[in-house]
Amino acid sequence: MLEILCLLALGKKIAANARAKEWSGGAAVAMLVVLWFGGEIAGAISGVVGLLILNPEDEPNLLVLIACGIVGAAVGAAVAFSIVALLPTPESEEFEEYEEFEEYR
């Protein structure tokens, strides 16, 4: 439940950031959700692999895997916010290159 509340709050923030640059807020939220869950899964898998390398005889500790998943989700959210921050604004010179694709935004 806490994860959903975090995604709702972050989704509103990333949509506002994208709309301020005149890009689609829905696409930014979709990217946030995909990178959040992708990072969470990748973090948990890397935690399993790391724990199995360190101690192959024991089962992986669940709390460590949850922590790795949370770190992976945070990294995914940071990547999503970084991508939105790097989007060009309509006033920048870089944006003029993409005007022919305006109907796809």
C-alpha positions in Angstrom: 0.0 0.0 0.0 2.8 2.4 0.8 4.4 1.7 -2.6 1.2 2.7 -4.3 1.0 6.0 -2.4 4.7 6.7 -3.3 3.9 6.0 -7.0 0.9 8.3 -6.8 2.8 11.2 -5.3 5.8 10.7 -7.6 3.4 10.3 -10.6 1.9 13.7 -9.9 5.3 15.3 -9.6 6.7 13.8 -12.8 3.6 14.6 -14.8 3.8 18.2 -13.7 7.5 18.3 -14.6 6.7 16.9 -18.1 3.8 19.2 -18.7 5.9 22.2 -17.7 8.1 21.3 -20.6 5.0 20.7 -22.8 5.4 17.0 -23.0 2.9 14.3 -22.2 2.4 13.7 -18.5 0.8 10.3 -19.1 3.8 9.0 -20.9 6.1 10.2 -18.1 3.9 8.5 -15.5 3.9 5.3 -17.6 7.7 5.5 -17.8 8.0 6.0 -14.1 5.8 2.9 -13.3 7.8 0.7 -15.7 11.1 1.9 -14.4 10.0 1.6 -10.8 8.9 -2.0 -11.1 11.7 -2.9 -13.5 14.2 -1.5 -11.0 12.5 -3.3 -8.1 12.7 -6.7 -9.9 16.3 -6.1 -11.0 17.3 -5.0 -7.5 15.8 -8.1 -6.0 17.4 -10.4 -8.6 20.8 -8.7 -8.0 20.3 -9.2 -4.3 19.6 -12.9 -4.7 22.7 -13.3 -6.9 24.9 -11.3 -4.5 23.7 -13.3 -1.5 24.2 -16.6 -3.2 27.7 -15.6 -4.2 28.6 -14.5 -0.7 27.0 -17.5 1.1 25.9 -20.3 -1.3 24.9 -22.8 1.5 22.2 -20.6 3.1 18.9 -19.3 1.7 18.9 -15.6 0.9 17.6 -13.4 3.7 14.2 -11.9 2.8 14.8 -8.5 4.4 18.0 -8.0 2.4 16.0 -8.9 -0.8 13.3 -6.4 0.1 15.9 -3.7 0.8 17.6 -4.4 -2.6 14.2 -4.2 -4.3 13.5 -0.8 -2.7 16.9 0.5 -3.7 16.3 -0.7 -7.3 12.9 1.0 -7.3 14.4 4.2 -6.1 17.1 4.0 -8.8 14.3 3.4 -11.4 12.4 6.5 -10.2 15.6 8.6 -10.3 16.2 7.5 -13.9 12.7 8.4 -14.9 13.0 11.9 -13.3 16.4 12.3 -14.9 15.0 11.5 -18.4 12.1 14.0 -17.9 14.7 16.6 -16.7 16.7 16.2 -19.9 13.7 16.7 -22.2 14.1 19.8 -24.3 11.7 22.8 -23.7 10.0 24.5 -26.6 12.2 27.5 -26.2 15.4 25.6 -26.7 17.2 25.1 -30.0 17.1 21.4 -29.7 13.4 21.3 -29.8 13.2 22.7 -33.3 14.6 19.5 -34.6 11.6 17.6 -33.3 8.9 19.9 -34.5 8.1 17.6 -37.4 7.1 14.9 -34.9 4.8 17.2 -32.9 1.7 15.2 -33.6 3.2 12.3 -31.7 3.6 14.1 -28.4 
